Structure formats: structure tokens, C-alpha cells
């Protein structure tokens, strides 16, 4: 089987790496803070991790992190290597990575939708963008992590992730605001939630009150910044950043924060 290097063992990265190891892939991992490998073979540096790898997977927090780590390993990528970036960094940053590739190295952008639970069970949704031949090579690896949705050419996976997560995050923020309005109006919260959940916002209401998701507010705000967006997305981002105490909590925390304010 193809040898894989997996860089980034955060909330999502570690369970994803474990799935690839369980599938039988020879796997070497690296993380900025050492000691998170949990029994997986851990390299001391990104360059060491990718040497001899057929496939490199990165799952890092933001564009700056990906750019910094990429600067530490891209020179080690041999012709024929496939790099799958699963970080949520947007199409502009993805294009920058592609422009810096050594000759003969391919890149697939494959960010995901889903939280820690689906990451552990292979239930993520993967938005994959790239050349057809590169997507064909990435498919067997990505299928161990979730349902793969091919989006088109290079950058389209990164772009679709920004669109989808922008809609989700902004919608959850809106639910938080309308629940605050309901509270100020003296309406029972259970009644409002029941009525909202019976309509077209059912999925958003469920996400707004999730108790088993782990998508930190600070990362949700980062994703909205990647979207650029107009007034609605910008206003939602301001709401997310208004209460620094919830930055490391799941996105659902914004509902309670808005009701408090």
C-alpha cells in the first residue's frame, strides 16, 4: 500500500490519521506539539515525515499554519508524490500552495465537513478538487475518511468548503439571535425551538443545539473570514468574536452567548 505522511494531529487530524493506520497504510505522522501520536509512528520534523512518502496529507488550522509547515517539507517531495491538503484554507491559499509545488508533485484540495465523531468513524464529507488523474489517486485514501464529493478542478474543493461552512456558521448565529429575541419577548424557548425545528431550519436548529460536536468558535470565525462575504457573513463573524470566553468552545456556544447579551 502507498506510504502516507500525515501532518497535523489536532481535534480532527488524530482520528483521521488513526483511520488510515487502521486501514493498513504505512503511516508516519507529525504534529507541531510532539507527543500526540498515540502509538503512531511519529517524525521529529515535517521534512522527516514526508521523506519517501507516496502521499502527504495535511490537516492544519489555517492558511498561515499550512504555509509555514509547507515551507518545511515541500523541498523534500519527490516527483510523483501526491499532496492532499484537507485543511480549511480557502481557494486563494490553495492556489498559493499549488504555485510553490516542486516539479512532478500533484496537489488535491480536500477539506471536510463534519466534527470529531465523524472523523473517527469515517463519516466526514470530503470536498475534493484537482485534476482528474490526481483525484483518482486520492480517492482510495479519502474514502477511508468519508464520503468523497468531487467538485471539479484545482481549488474547487477549497471553494465549496468556504461556501458551505459560511452558510452553516451564519445560520447557526442567526438561530442564536432569534432565540435571544424570543427570550426578550417572553416566549418559552422550548416552544420556539419546536416550531423552528418543524420548518426548513430543522438542520440548523439541531446543529445550534448539538452536544457532541467540537468545532471551536475561533475556527468558525476563521472560516467566515476566508469567505470574505458581504454584510451578513461579516455580521455573523462579529457575533462569534464578541465573546472571547467561548473561542475554544463548540460553535453551538454562540447561541448561549447571544442570549446572554
C-alpha positions as CSV (number, residue, x, y, z in Angstrom):
1,X,0.0,0.0,0.0
2,X,1.0,3.6,-0.5
3,X,3.2,5.1,2.2
4,X,1.4,8.1,3.8
5,X,2.7,11.0,5.8
6,X,0.1,12.7,7.9
7,X,0.8,16.2,9.2
8,X,-1.4,17.8,11.9
9,X,-2.8,15.8,14.8
10,X,-5.4,18.2,16.2
11,X,-9.0,17.5,17.1
12,X,-9.7,16.2,13.6
13,X,-6.3,15.1,12.4
14,X,-5.6,12.5,15.0
15,X,-8.7,10.4,14.5
16,X,-8.3,10.7,10.7
17,X,-4.7,9.5,10.9
18,X,-5.8,6.6,13.1
19,X,-8.3,5.6,10.4
20,X,-5.6,5.5,7.8
21,X,-3.4,3.4,10.0
22,X,-6.2,1.0,10.8
23,X,-6.8,0.6,7.0
24,X,-3.3,-0.8,6.8
25,X,-1.4,2.1,5.2
26,X,2.3,2.5,6.3
27,X,1.9,5.8,8.1
28,X,4.3,8.4,9.6
29,X,2.8,11.4,11.4
30,X,4.0,14.8,12.6
31,X,2.4,17.4,14.9
32,X,3.6,20.9,15.9
33,X,3.3,19.9,19.5
34,X,5.0,16.4,19.9
35,X,3.6,13.6,21.9
36,X,0.1,13.4,20.4
37,X,0.8,10.4,18.1
38,X,-0.9,8.0,20.4
39,X,1.1,5.0,19.3
40,X,1.5,6.0,15.6
41,X,5.0,6.4,14.2
42,X,6.0,10.0,14.8
43,X,8.6,12.0,12.9
44,X,10.5,14.8,14.6
45,X,10.1,17.3,11.7
46,X,7.7,17.7,8.7
47,X,10.7,17.1,6.3
48,X,11.4,13.8,8.0
49,X,7.8,12.8,7.9
50,X,7.4,13.2,4.2
51,X,10.7,11.6,3.0
52,X,9.8,8.6,1.0
53,X,6.1,9.1,1.2
54,X,3.8,8.4,-1.8
55,X,1.0,10.5,-0.3
56,X,1.2,13.5,2.1
57,X,-1.9,14.6,4.0
58,X,-2.0,17.9,5.8
59,X,-4.8,18.8,8.3
60,X,-3.8,22.1,9.8
61,X,-5.7,25.0,11.4
62,X,-5.5,28.0,9.0
63,X,-3.7,29.4,5.9
64,X,-0.7,30.7,7.9
65,X,-0.1,27.3,9.6
66,X,-0.3,25.4,6.3
67,X,2.1,27.9,4.6
68,X,4.6,27.7,7.5
69,X,4.6,23.9,7.6
70,X,4.7,23.6,3.8
71,X,7.8,25.7,3.8
72,X,9.4,23.0,6.0
73,X,8.7,20.0,3.8
74,X,7.9,20.8,0.1
75,X,11.6,20.7,-0.9
76,X,11.6,17.0,0.2
77,X,8.7,16.0,-2.0
78,X,9.9,13.7,-4.8
79,X,8.4,13.7,-8.3
80,X,5.2,11.6,-8.3
81,X,4.2,12.5,-4.7
82,X,0.6,13.4,-4.2
83,X,-0.2,16.0,-1.6
84,X,-3.7,16.1,-0.2
85,X,-4.4,19.2,1.8
86,X,-7.5,18.7,4.0
87,X,-7.2,22.0,5.9
88,X,-9.8,24.7,5.5
89,X,-7.8,27.5,4.0
90,X,-9.9,28.7,1.0
91,X,-9.1,28.8,-2.7
92,X,-6.6,31.7,-2.7
93,X,-4.3,30.0,-0.2
94,X,-4.7,26.7,-2.0
95,X,-3.6,28.4,-5.3
96,X,-0.5,29.7,-3.5
97,X,0.4,26.1,-2.4
98,X,0.0,24.8,-5.9
99,X,2.2,27.6,-7.3
100,X,5.0,26.5,-5.0
101,X,5.0,22.8,-5.8
102,X,8.2,21.1,-7.0
103,X,8.1,19.7,-10.5
104,X,6.2,16.4,-10.7
105,X,4.3,16.9,-7.4
106,X,0.5,17.0,-7.5
107,X,-1.9,18.7,-5.1
108,X,-5.6,17.8,-4.3
109,X,-7.6,20.2,-2.1
110,X,-9.9,18.1,0.1
111,X,-11.3,20.0,3.1
112,X,-14.0,18.3,5.1
113,X,-17.4,19.0,6.7
114,X,-18.0,17.1,10.0
115,X,-16.8,17.0,13.5
116,X,-14.7,14.8,15.7
117,X,-17.2,12.0,15.9
118,X,-17.5,11.5,12.1
119,X,-13.7,11.9,11.8
120,X,-13.3,8.8,14.0
121,X,-15.9,6.8,12.2
122,X,-15.2,7.8,8.6
123,X,-18.4,9.8,8.3
124,X,-17.0,13.1,7.1
125,X,-18.0,14.7,3.9
126,X,-14.9,15.4,1.8
127,X,-14.9,18.2,-0.9
128,X,-12.2,17.2,-3.4
129,X,-10.8,19.5,-6.1
130,X,-8.0,18.8,-8.5
131,X,-7.1,17.3,-11.9
132,X,-9.0,14.1,-12.7
133,X,-5.9,11.9,-12.6
134,X,-4.9,13.3,-9.2
135,X,-8.4,12.8,-7.8
136,X,-8.3,9.2,-9.0
137,X,-5.1,8.7,-7.0
138,X,-6.6,10.4,-3.9
139,X,-9.9,8.6,-3.9
140,X,-8.8,5.3,-2.2
141,X,-7.2,7.3,0.6
142,X,-10.1,9.8,1.1
143,X,-12.7,7.0,1.0
144,X,-11.4,5.8,4.4
145,X,-12.2,9.2,5.9
146,X,-15.7,9.9,4.5
147,X,-18.0,10.4,1.5
148,X,-16.0,12.0,-1.3
149,X,-17.7,14.7,-3.3
150,X,-15.6,15.6,-6.4
151,X,-16.1,19.3,-7.0
152,X,-14.1,19.9,-10.2
153,X,-10.7,21.3,-11.0
154,X,-8.0,22.6,-8.7
155,X,-9.3,24.8,-5.9
156,X,-13.0,23.9,-6.2
157,X,-13.0,21.7,-3.1
158,X,-11.5,24.6,-1.1
159,X,-14.0,27.0,-2.5
160,X,-17.0,24.8,-1.9
161,X,-16.0,24.2,1.7
162,X,-15.9,28.0,2.3
163,X,-19.4,28.4,0.8
164,X,-20.9,25.5,2.8
165,X,-19.3,26.4,6.1
166,X,-20.2,30.0,5.7
167,X,-23.9,29.1,5.3
168,X,-23.8,26.8,8.3
169,X,-22.0,29.1,10.7
170,X,-24.0,32.2,9.7
171,X,-27.3,30.2,10.0
172,X,-26.4,28.9,13.5
173,X,-25.6,32.5,14.5
174,X,-29.0,33.7,13.2
175,X,-30.7,30.9,15.2
176,X,-28.9,32.2,18.3
177,X,-30.1,35.8,17.6
178,X,-33.7,34.8,17.1
179,X,-33.7,32.7,20.3
180,X,-32.5,35.8,22.1
181,X,-35.3,37.8,20.5
182,X,-37.8,35.2,21.7
183,X,-36.4,35.3,25.2
184,X,-36.8,39.1,25.3
185,X,-40.4,38.7,24.1
186,X,-41.2,36.2,26.9
187,X,-41.7,33.2,24.6
188,X,-40.8,29.8,26.0
189,X,-37.6,28.6,24.5
190,X,-38.9,25.0,24.1
191,X,-41.9,26.3,22.1
192,X,-39.7,28.4,19.8
193,X,-37.2,25.6,19.2
194,X,-40.0,23.1,18.4
195,X,-41.6,25.4,15.9
196,X,-38.2,26.3,14.2
197,X,-37.3,22.6,14.1
198,X,-40.5,21.7,12.4
199,X,-39.7,24.0,9.4
200,X,-36.9,24.5,6.8
201,X,-34.4,25.4,9.6
202,X,-34.6,22.0,11.2
203,X,-31.0,21.0,10.4
204,X,-29.6,24.4,11.6
205,X,-31.6,24.2,14.8
206,X,-30.2,20.8,15.5
207,X,-26.6,22.0,14.9
208,X,-27.2,25.1,17.0
209,X,-28.0,22.8,20.0
210,X,-25.6,20.0,19.3
211,X,-23.9,18.4,22.3
212,X,-21.5,16.1,20.5
213,X,-19.8,18.5,18.0
214,X,-16.3,20.0,18.5
215,X,-15.9,22.9,16.1
216,X,-14.3,25.8,18.0
217,X,-15.8,29.2,17.6
218,X,-12.4,30.7,16.7
219,X,-12.2,28.3,13.7
220,X,-15.7,29.1,12.7
221,X,-14.8,32.8,12.7
222,X,-11.7,32.0,10.6
223,X,-13.8,30.2,8.0
224,X,-16.1,33.2,7.7
225,X,-13.1,35.4,7.2
226,X,-12.0,33.2,4.4
227,X,-15.4,33.6,2.8
228,X,-14.9,37.3,2.6
229,X,-18.5,37.8,2.1
230,X,-20.9,40.7,2.5
231,X,-22.7,42.2,5.4
232,X,-24.5,39.0,6.7
233,X,-21.3,36.9,6.9
234,X,-19.4,39.8,8.3
235,X,-22.0,40.4,11.0
236,X,-22.0,36.7,11.9
237,X,-18.3,36.8,12.3
238,X,-18.5,39.8,14.6
239,X,-21.0,37.9,16.8
240,X,-18.6,35.0,17.0
241,X,-15.8,37.2,18.1
242,X,-17.8,39.3,20.5
243,X,-17.3,36.9,23.5
244,X,-13.7,35.7,23.7
245,X,-14.6,33.3,26.5
246,X,-16.3,31.0,24.0
247,X,-13.4,30.9,21.5
248,X,-12.4,27.3,22.2
249,X,-16.0,26.0,22.7
250,X,-18.1,24.4,20.0
251,X,-20.0,26.7,17.6
252,X,-23.2,25.9,19.5
253,X,-21.8,28.1,22.4
254,X,-22.7,31.2,20.3
255,X,-26.4,30.5,20.9
256,X,-26.0,30.9,24.7
257,X,-23.6,33.8,24.3
258,X,-26.1,35.8,22.2
259,X,-28.9,35.1,24.6
260,X,-26.8,36.4,27.5
261,X,-26.2,39.6,25.6
